[in-house]
Amino acid sequence: MKRRLRQPAWYHFVLIGVGAMLLTFAIIGIILPPRYIVQREVEVMAPPDLVFAQLSDTANHPAFMPWKGQDPTVTFTPGAVTKGLGATYDWQGAQTQHMRYLVTQEEPPKAIGFEMVTEGPGDLGGVWNIRQFGKVTKVTWSLHGDVGWNIPARFAQLGVDGALGPLLSTGLTQLKARCEQAARAGAK
């Protein structure tokens, strides 16, 4: 007769504990929202038409987009169309996956909707909102995404604002400088 080895008593408690932790992780992941939004705003001393012109021409984007600061090897490639609906450009670097920026909506001089498409998961949508308040133009850059039912991605998206927010702020600061310089040059 074969004798069965008995597991130590603590073994069952460890299995139950690990199972409970995994179940808790899954339940929390299901409860977390699948959608996220990152938004930053800047005040620009330039007319909305000028700001809109800078944003609607994707050939201008390499001058103020923050991706090069994140990865100095980033290269930008303009699309066949660089202005208006359907305008695109691509960028890629050693530390950055291939991305494509595509203008999907325009409401001159108030808003531009766009998509940032990757080769893998992680596409983003976004909007540039432009509003005039007296002599000041407020520009809001919003990015939004949806991770669906990917539980680990739901946990990861909790840090998206901290990761992308500073990049949006940098890009807006660079856009502000470019627009204000153009406004000063046009006023002369």
N, C-alpha and C positions, 0 to 999 in steps of 0.2 A: 504494500500500500504506500502510495506516494504521500509524503507529508507536505502540506501547504505552509509556506512562509507567512507569518503574520506580519502585517504592516504595523509600525509603531502607532500609538494612539494619536500623536501629533500630526501624522501624515494626513489623516482625514480632515483635520482642522485647517491645514494648509490648503488642501484642495478646495474646501468650501470657501475659504477666504479669497483665494484667487478667482474662483467662479463668481463670488459676490462682487469683487472689484471689476471684473470684466462686464458683468451685468449692469453695474452702476455706470460704468463708462459708456456703454451702449445706450442706456436710458437717457443720460445727460446729453449725449450726442444727438439723439433723436429730438430732444426738446430744444436744442440750440437752433437759432434761425439759420436757414440755408442762404439767405441773402445778406449782403453787406453793402455799405456805402461809405466812401471816404470823400470828404469835401473840405476845400480850403477856399479862402476869399482874399482879395487884395483890392485896395483902392488905387486907381490910376488917374493921374492928372492929364487926361487926354480924352477927346470926344469918342463916343461909342463907335462911330463909323470907322475911326482909325484902328481901334482895338479889334473890331470885327474883321477889318481887312487883314490885320496881322494873323488872326486865328484862321480865317477862311482860306488863306493861301498856304497850303502845306509845305511849300518850298521855304517858308519862313521858320518852320518848326524847329529845325536843328539849332537855331540861334537861342531858343529859350527852353526847349525840352530838357528835363533834368537827367535823362538816361546816360549821357556821356559822363556826368559826374560820378555815376554809380559804376560805370565800366568804361575806362578811357579808350578801349579798343572799339567802341561802338561806331559803326558806319551807317549812314543814312542813305537810302536810295529813293529818289522821288519816283512816284508813279507816273503813268502816262497822262493822267489828269491831276493837276495840283490845285485847282480852284473849284469851289462849289460842290454840289452833290456828287458823290463817287470819287472825290479826290482822295489820293492815297500816298503813303510813303511807307517804306519798310526800314527796319533797323535790326542790327544784330551785332553782337560782340562776343569776345571770348567767354565772358561770364554771363551773357544775356542771351536767352533763347530768341529765335527769330520771331519778330512781331510785325504786324501790319496795322497801320492806323487808317481807318476808312470813314469818311464823312457820310453819315446816313441821313441827316436832317439839317436844314438851314432855315432860320427865320431872321433875315437881316433887319437891323443890326443887333438883334436881341439874343439869339441863341444858335448854337451849333451842336448837333448830336453826332456822336461817333461811336465806332466799335474799335477795340484793340484786339486783334485776332492772333492767336498763337498757333503753332503747329500741333500742340498737344492740348491737354485740358487747361482751363484757366482764362478763357476769353473774358474780356471786360467790356462794359458799355460805359458811356460817359456823356456829359453835357458841359459845354461852356455857356454860362449865363452872363449876359452883359446888361447892366442897368445903370441909367444915368441918374445922379442925385446932384443937381446943380452943376458945378464945374467938375465934379468927381464922377468917375465911372467905376462902378463896382463890378469886378470880374470874379465869378465863382466857377471853380473847376471841380466837377464831381465825377467820381468813378464808382461804378457799381458792378457787382457780380453775384453769381448764384452757384453754390457748390453742390446743390442737389442733395442726394441722400448719402454722399460720401462723409461718413462719420469722422474720420481723422481730419478731413478738410474743414469740417464745421468747427472743430477745435482750433485748427490753424488760422481760420479766418478771424478769430478773436483778436489776433495781433496785426491784422491788415492795416488798421488805421495808424498804428505806430510805425509800420514799415513804409507805407505809401504816403502818409500825410506829410512827412518832411520833404519827400520828393516833389509833391504837388506845391508845397510852399516855395521851394527853390525855383521851380518852373515859373510860378506866378511872379516871383521877385524879378526874375530875368525878363519875363514878358513886360512887366511894369517899366523896367529901365528902358527897354527897346521902344515901347509906345511913347513914353514921356520924351525920349530923345527925338523921336520922329515928330511929336507935337511941337517941340521947341524949334526944330528945323523948319517946320511948316509955318510957324508964326513969324519967322524972320522975313 
